[in-house]
Amino acid sequence: MRSRLVALILIPTVVGVLLAGVQLANAIGTNAEYRRLTQVAELVQRIGALNHELAKERTLTAWYVADRSRGQRLVQLKTQRQATDTAKKQALSAANAIDAAHSTRVIEGVGNMRRWLAGLDSLRESMVSNVPPRAAISTYTTMIGVFSAIEGDLGAGVNDDTLQGDVAALGSLQRVKEEISRQQIILIVA
């Protein structure tokens, strides 16, 4: 009788503990996934802001190079470079949150972004000293395109269909914005 009583108490208790352990493991996994998703979302937002500032810098750089009277343009360009540098720091700060727990695609995108941003200062110097306006436009457009591709790749890893649709719509809007910005500077330089 005693062994039956122990079995009746012990078996449900063990099963309950095992089920609670499984649920706890799932909750921890879900929490880690949400953390990674939040970090990637923050990085995507920062890259979008960086692209916006780079587009403005591209416009002012090409305008500065094309304009013969450079006085006022230089002040505007320096101010814009400071805004771009602020966005760059924020993007790099968000990139620092990306660790080995993220997918290979995310880690490679962050590495590619870091390489481009590491060369930004030397790129700026070469743009204002010895290149025509079209080359400045082309180089900045290439960099913005790389960042947009990284941004799109980061957003592609989302499993939620609604969120995936929102990411795709935002990406489309950003491509349209970039095209308008690029056409604007081509017209200004012409």
DAUR-V495278 format. One record per residue. N is the residue number from 1. RES is the residue in one small letter. PSI is psi in whole degrees, 0 to 359 (NA if undefined). Layout:
N&RES&PSI  N&RES&PSI
This chain:
1&m&319  2&r&318  3&s&325  4&r&319  5&l&318  6&v&318  7&a&319  8&l&329  9&i&318  10&l&316  11&i&308  12&p&327  13&t&315  14&v&316  15&v&317  16&g&318  17&v&318  18&l&315  19&l&319  20&a&322  21&g&319  22&v&316  23&q&322  24&l&317  25&a&319  26&n&318  27&a&320  28&i&318  29&g&318  30&t&318  31&n&317  32&a&321  33&e&318  34&y&323  35&r&314  36&r&319  37&l&319  38&t&318  39&q&319  40&v&319  41&a&319  42&e&317  43&l&317  44&v&317  45&q&316  46&r&323  47&i&322  48&g&316  49&a&321  50&l&316  51&n&320  52&h&313  53&e&323  54&l&323  55&a&319  56&k&320  57&e&321  58&r&315  59&t&311  60&l&327  61&t&312  62&a&322  63&w&318  64&y&315  65&v&323  66&a&333  67&d&135  68&r&327  69&s&99  70&r&358  71&g&297  72&q&324  73&r&325  74&l&320  75&v&315  76&q&318  77&l&317  78&k&319  79&t&317  80&q&323  81&r&324  82&q&319  83&a&320  84&t&319  85&d&323  86&t&314  87&a&324  88&k&314  89&k&319  90&q&321  91&a&318  92&l&325  93&s&317  94&a&326  95&a&331  96&n&338  97&a&345  98&i&123  99&d&189  100&a&347  101&a&345  102&h&167  103&s&161  104&t&321  105&r&317  106&v&315  107&i&318  108&e&321  109&g&318  110&v&318  111&g&319  112&n&319  113&m&316  114&r&319  115&r&316  116&w&317  117&l&330  118&a&330  119&g&5  120&l&317  121&d&317  122&s&326  123&l&317  124&r&315  125&e&317  126&s&331  127&m&321  128&v&348  129&s&319  130&n&35  131&v&151  132&p&161  133&p&321  134&r&324  135&a&321  136&a&315  137&i&313  138&s&317  139&t&313  140&y&322  141&t&321  142&t&314  143&m&315  144&i&322  145&g&319  146&v&315  147&f&323  148&s&321  149&a&318  150&i&315  151&e&317  152&g&320  153&d&321  154&l&320  155&g&340  156&a&344  157&g&8  158&v&135  159&n&339  160&d&124  161&d&318  162&t&314  163&l&321  164&q&319  165&g&319  166&d&320  167&v&317  168&a&319  169&a&317  170&l&319  171&g&320  172&s&317  173&l&320  174&q&324  175&r&319  176&v&315  177&k&316  178&e&318  179&e&319  180&i&316  181&s&317  182&r&318  183&q&323  184&q&313  185&i&326  186&i&319  187&l&320  188&i&316  189&v&322  190&a&NA
